[in-house]
Amino acid sequence: ETTRFMFAYGGVKYDDEVVWGMEFATRRKRGDFPWDKVPALHLQPDRALAQSGALARYAARLAGCYPEDPAAAAYSDSVFELAQELCTINPMINCFVGPHF
């Protein structure tokens, strides 16, 4: 979701495609996904980027939200990685949606 949020915030146009089930199996066998996993972002027809952290940082750069200063970027990365760890501690955090949550 972070990548989608960054693209939306920065007004970056992209095609959002959710792939699962037999479609995923077919495309994985064809070699469409780096390391046979999703999420993946296809930058060019023959070039795809994988791993959620890499995708989020790429999107943040395009959206103008990623620091140019290496120390500030590292701090930003540490906050992102902490959020990733919190998802494994409490996976229910993003399950409830709607006007009451």
C-alpha atoms as a printed R data frame, in Angstrom:
    type eleno elety resid chain resno       x       y       z
1   ATOM     1    CA   GLU     A     1   0.000   0.000   0.000
2   ATOM     2    CA   THR     A     2   2.842   2.411   0.673
3   ATOM     3    CA   THR     A     3   3.780   2.489  -2.993
4   ATOM     4    CA   ARG     A     4   0.191   3.251  -4.008
5   ATOM     5    CA   PHE     A     5  -0.014   6.014  -1.389
6   ATOM     6    CA   MET     A     6   3.232   7.587  -2.636
7   ATOM     7    CA   PHE     A     7   2.095   7.479  -6.253
8   ATOM     8    CA   ALA     A     8  -1.272   9.022  -5.325
9   ATOM     9    CA   TYR     A     9   0.319  11.743  -3.204
10  ATOM    10    CA   GLY     A    10   2.779  12.661  -5.948
11  ATOM    11    CA   GLY     A    11   0.243  12.459  -8.761
12  ATOM    12    CA   VAL     A    12   2.318   9.739 -10.411
13  ATOM    13    CA   LYS     A    13   0.316   7.824 -13.001
14  ATOM    14    CA   TYR     A    14   0.605   4.042 -13.003
15  ATOM    15    CA   ASP     A    15  -1.438   0.962 -13.840
16  ATOM    16    CA   ASP     A    16  -2.567  -0.865 -10.714
17  ATOM    17    CA   GLU     A    17  -3.001  -4.545 -11.450
18  ATOM    18    CA   VAL     A    18  -3.730  -7.155  -8.800
19  ATOM    19    CA   VAL     A    19  -2.596 -10.606  -9.933
20  ATOM    20    CA   TRP     A    20  -3.359 -13.824  -8.058
21  ATOM    21    CA   GLY     A    21  -4.535 -17.380  -8.538
22  ATOM    22    CA   MET     A    22  -4.070 -19.015 -11.921
23  ATOM    23    CA   GLU     A    23  -3.119 -15.718 -13.559
24  ATOM    24    CA   PHE     A    24  -0.271 -15.320 -11.057
25  ATOM    25    CA   ALA     A    25   0.859 -18.915 -11.622
26  ATOM    26    CA   THR     A    26   0.862 -18.455 -15.398
27  ATOM    27    CA   ARG     A    27   2.766 -15.184 -15.292
28  ATOM    28    CA   ARG     A    28   5.211 -16.461 -12.679
29  ATOM    29    CA   LYS     A    29   6.001 -19.458 -14.874
30  ATOM    30    CA   ARG     A    30   6.532 -17.061 -17.779
31  ATOM    31    CA   GLY     A    31   9.056 -15.140 -15.646
32  ATOM    32    CA   ASP     A    32   7.092 -11.906 -15.240
33  ATOM    33    CA   PHE     A    33   8.028 -11.407 -11.586
34  ATOM    34    CA   PRO     A    34  11.534 -10.980 -10.160
35  ATOM    35    CA   TRP     A    35  12.244 -13.756  -7.666
36  ATOM    36    CA   ASP     A    36   8.824 -15.207  -8.611
37  ATOM    37    CA   LYS     A    37   7.099 -12.858  -6.159
38  ATOM    38    CA   VAL     A    38   4.778  -9.885  -5.993
39  ATOM    39    CA   PRO     A    39   4.584  -6.993  -5.502
40  ATOM    40    CA   ALA     A    40   6.408  -6.046  -8.661
41  ATOM    41    CA   LEU     A    41   6.513  -2.836 -10.637
42  ATOM    42    CA   HIS     A    42   7.138  -3.130 -14.359
43  ATOM    43    CA   LEU     A    43   9.269  -0.137 -15.304
44  ATOM    44    CA   GLN     A    44   9.665  -1.279 -18.912
45  ATOM    45    CA   PRO     A    45   8.302  -4.306 -20.757
46  ATOM    46    CA   ASP     A    46  11.456  -6.275 -20.002
47  ATOM    47    CA   ARG     A    47  12.421  -4.691 -16.678
48  ATOM    48    CA   ALA     A    48  10.617  -5.167 -13.365
49  ATOM    49    CA   LEU     A    49  11.416  -4.019  -9.842
50  ATOM    50    CA   ALA     A    50  10.491  -6.183  -6.844
51  ATOM    51    CA   GLN     A    51  10.370  -6.054  -3.034
52  ATOM    52    CA   SER     A    52   7.963  -3.705  -1.266
53  ATOM    53    CA   GLY     A    53  10.643  -1.549   0.352
54  ATOM    54    CA   ALA     A    54  12.396  -0.907  -2.951
55  ATOM    55    CA   LEU     A    55   9.065  -0.111  -4.599
56  ATOM    56    CA   ALA     A    56   8.099   2.299  -1.810
57  ATOM    57    CA   ARG     A    57  11.425   4.156  -1.954
58  ATOM    58    CA   TYR     A    58  11.256   4.374  -5.758
59  ATOM    59    CA   ALA     A    59   7.704   5.759  -5.549
60  ATOM    60    CA   ALA     A    60   8.711   8.203  -2.802
61  ATOM    61    CA   ARG     A    61  11.517   9.531  -5.015
62  ATOM    62    CA   LEU     A    62   9.133  10.011  -7.955
63  ATOM    63    CA   ALA     A    63   6.613  11.718  -5.664
64  ATOM    64    CA   GLY     A    64   9.278  14.076  -4.296
65  ATOM    65    CA   CYS     A    65   9.016  12.629  -0.773
66  ATOM    66    CA   TYR     A    66  12.412  10.970  -0.433
67  ATOM    67    CA   PRO     A    67  15.271  12.983   1.073
68  ATOM    68    CA   GLU     A    68  18.303  13.708  -1.086
69  ATOM    69    CA   ASP     A    69  20.584  13.925   1.948
70  ATOM    70    CA   PRO     A    70  21.990  10.425   2.625
71  ATOM    71    CA   ALA     A    71  21.604  10.713   6.415
72  ATOM    72    CA   ALA     A    72  18.015  11.962   6.136
73  ATOM    73    CA   ALA     A    73  17.273   9.177   3.646
74  ATOM    74    CA   ALA     A    74  18.683   6.586   6.053
75  ATOM    75    CA   TYR     A    75  16.508   7.973   8.862
76  ATOM    76    CA   SER     A    76  13.480   7.834   6.570
77  ATOM    77    CA   ASP     A    77  14.360   4.227   5.701
78  ATOM    78    CA   SER     A    78  14.586   3.344   9.391
79  ATOM    79    CA   VAL     A    79  11.087   4.682  10.042
80  ATOM    80    CA   PHE     A    80   9.768   2.705   7.058
81  ATOM    81    CA   GLU     A    81  11.467  -0.493   8.264
82  ATOM    82    CA   LEU     A    82  10.039  -0.004  11.764
83  ATOM    83    CA   ALA     A    83   6.561   0.248  10.260
84  ATOM    84    CA   GLN     A    84   7.218  -2.971   8.330
85  ATOM    85    CA   GLU     A    85   8.193  -4.727  11.570
86  ATOM    86    CA   LEU     A    86   5.069  -3.453  13.324
87  ATOM    87    CA   CYS     A    87   2.956  -5.148  10.657
88  ATOM    88    CA   THR     A    88   4.383  -8.512  11.687
89  ATOM    89    CA   ILE     A    89   3.779  -7.779  15.368
90  ATOM    90    CA   ASN     A    90   0.199  -6.610  14.867
91  ATOM    91    CA   PRO     A    91  -1.098  -7.656  11.436
92  ATOM    92    CA   MET     A    92  -4.627  -6.571  12.358
93  ATOM    93    CA   ILE     A    93  -3.667  -2.910  12.255
94  ATOM    94    CA   ASN     A    94  -4.792  -2.419   8.628
95  ATOM    95    CA   CYS     A    95  -7.699  -4.863   8.500
96  ATOM    96    CA   PHE     A    96 -10.514  -2.578   9.538
97  ATOM    97    CA   VAL     A    97 -11.705   0.070   7.117
98  ATOM    98    CA   GLY     A    98 -14.684   2.319   6.718
99  ATOM    99    CA   PRO     A    99 -16.168   5.355   8.451
100 ATOM   100    CA   HIS     A   100 -16.125   3.779  11.921
101 ATOM   101    CA   PHE     A   101 -12.409   2.929  12.030
